[in-house]
Amino acid sequence: MYIGESVRKITKTGLESCAATLVPVGSIILSNRAPIGSLGISKVELCTNQGCKSIIPTQINNYFLYFVMTLQKKNLNVLGNGTTFRELATPSLRNYKILLPPKEEQDIIEKHLFDENGKITRFIQTKQRFIELLKEQRQSIITNAVTKGIDDGVKMKETVLGEIPEHWEVRRLKFLAEVNFSTVDKHSHKEEKQVRLCNYVDVYKHEYITNDFDFMIATATNAEIKRFTVEKGDVIITKDSETAADIAIPALVVENLENVVCAYHLAHIKPNRELIENEFLFRLFQSKKINSHFEVSAKGVTRHGLSYDDINSVFLPYPPTLKEQQEIINYIKTESRTLDIAISKAEREIELIKEYREAMIAEAVTGKMKL
């Protein structure tokens, strides 16, 4: 609900030399593109870049306005214009009409919603923490399985990665897979062919990439299509982000996709199927041991990123036979099944409480709820 801190800062000199202006505490900040309609209330004086609009309440309770605007996302997106991504223009927002009860009623509605929203937020935070703990437990299962194996009695040997089973091998990624950095961005160009784009969010938010995704539409050259077309079995990872913790988040392509290419900000990895199972490689990237290596390797100031060499040179442990790799994959699925069910159930509960919150807000701000 609140914006009180930011990753990026601006100096007084910088502020005076650009078109941005400071807005007061209590202002409503609304994203006006990619996506349209995300909201926050400023807890400090701040300025925004061109991706946001600042709404300074004058004749309206700012919390009441915040709750009203949480319901307008779909309508505001309809008002957006653009081809590669929709953007909400200032006149469209300025002329947007909302229901406005008398100030006394606004205050009553705001108090009720503020209290109820606080309860719902605490419920969601509790569930999110529960999900985090379950995911940590699952990651522990994955890390142990892909770095130590599943045979408790196996002899171990010391390597650059610590102890691994004696019969396992350690190789750099470049000897196990082909790594490419995509050059396809979100912009469309007339001379290029239309494609569906597997972008950063698709990978960051999902473990498995399928044809059911609502992929962004973009364009690419013939050479880019040939090089970066996504196929079943490919592993895709995030190669840069604003925080090092979001580096090298992996996703596995689990079915044949139609006209989908990998987007900029992602590394497109094609495993050598004779040496390593695609899902085993995916699980390696999920493991804490390998992921922590990339957190350390990531470089940058405002945005952290991995170089081509950072990814290609990472050491990976693996069993020499595909049969043992597949046994480990099956073990991870079996051991994680109960955790996955619990995670899905908690995520569904969060979705349901969010739906309830939206319905409650709608009834309150439209006068259908007696307070």
Salt bridges, closest charged atoms under 4 A:
GLU5 OE2 - LYS9 NZ 2.19
GLU87 OE1 - ARG33 NH1 3.59
ASP107 OD1 - LYS103 NZ 2.99
ASP115 OD2 - LYS111 NZ 3.17
GLU116 OE2 - LYS119 NZ 3.29
GLU132 OE1 - ARG129 NH1 3.03
GLU136 OE2 - ARG129 NH1 3.78
GLU169 OE1 - ARG171 NE 3.87
GLU207 OE2 - ARG138 NH2 2.69
GLU231 OE1 - LYS270 NZ 2.99
ASP234 OD2 - HIS268 NE2 2.77
ASP234 OD2 - LYS270 NZ 2.93
ASP240 OD2 - LYS239 NZ 3.28
ASP240 OD1 - HIS265 ND1 2.79
ASP240 OD1 - ARG303 NE 2.87
GLU242 OE2 - ARG8 NH2 3.90
GLU279 OE2 - ARG283 NH2 3.48
GLU279 OE1 - LYS333 NZ 3.45
ASP310 OD1 - LYS299 NZ 3.49
GLU324 OE1 - HIS167 NE2 2.94
GLU327 OE2 - LYS323 NZ 2.79
ASP340 OD1 - ARG138 NH1 2.73
GLU349 OE1 - LYS127 NZ 2.63
GLU351 OE1 - ARG348 NH1 3.01
GLU355 OE2 - ARG348 NH1 3.91
